[in-house]
């Protein structure tokens, strides 16, 4: 299906990889081809989006929200350069929608050619069309500079400027030639995750193996599932692996980071949910992924009647797990200390269903690629508190990028 959809200039392939986390919706959902679209950069982007969505009621809408929409919602402009090329916002009504579960494939087409599509998908031959070259991965921030920055962040925390800050750094390659389809397949083979995505807009690609949900609306219920807490598994020794799981569950440092983000999410949701309905459904849940254990909490609330999609975004985006607390101050510090424009990294990709329900991930654990400039990039980060050890935080960042490094090598 993905090979067939990749023929279009714009396609969004959302893959759950058989996980059954709370709030599960589709096993695999795809939108490709464009019947109608809206694209904008921060300024009046959310206003333009809402006007467009008003005309698309009853349609499927797929798209993305870049981190730099905070330039609009918080009036915090970024001066860093973006070399990948995604706009701050894009949504589209697809010509074709595919809904897949373990039992059936449902094909939606505006041109009534369902059987033709089915036959074409079955006839696709999957071959690599690009001979990948050897990539020279460079670091935008040296380890020494990273450690200096973490110490500077800790001083901000000591002064009371903030409680926690998510600091990220970029690794990149120039003159990079890859086959995005095969790189995505390799990434999700090594690291299948419940919020994976192959997302293409013209020559800009997102190859995403995210384990984290930003926000889902189902009926009147909003659900957010922030991740804070990461530990590498030992998959060759079951006893040691179980001990590591217990170690993460009982880690005071990770619990401290997690509960700060949970409080931030509760505060964000309380701005758009009915009074008294925001609750923590699960605190410090430990979930297993192929290489890692992750500490995930679940927060939900009943949304106020009459609010639009962009009303909810203005209160909740960017997600707290990728900023820290308090949100506005840490976003100022992020702009001060990070060396790269985040763009779609720590943004969100997802869909709005015809009934108004929606589901969006957190764009992390991702490869970004511009096929016209041959620029490739990936970013990693972690939540910094006063008790953070800079060396250990650096190692955690490398751990999160392990699957990406293996694919690119």
QUIWO-V690330 format. One line per field, one symbol per residue. psi: psi as a letter, one per 30 degrees, with the letter a starting at -180 (. if undefined). Layout:
BEGIN
psi: ???
END
This chain:
BEGIN
psi: eeeeffflekljjkkfhglhlkgkdkekkkkllkellkkllkdgeeeeeeeeeefgkflkklaljlegffeeeghilkflkkgegklfkkkkjlfkkkjkafflkkkkkfghheeeeeeeeffkkjkkfkjklkkjklkfkleeeeeeeeeeeeeeeefgelekkjkllkklklhkjljeeeeeeeefeeiklfhlkjkkjcgkkkjkhkgkkdkkkjbgkkkkikkjjkkkljffjeeeeeeeeeeeegjeeeeeeefeeeeeeeeeeffflkkffkljekkhkjkkleflkkjklkklljkkkfklefeeefffklkffgdakkeeeeeeeeeeflflkebfkgbkkalklfgfllkkakjlhkkkkjfefhkkkkklalkklfgkjeeeeeeeeeefgeeeeeef.
END
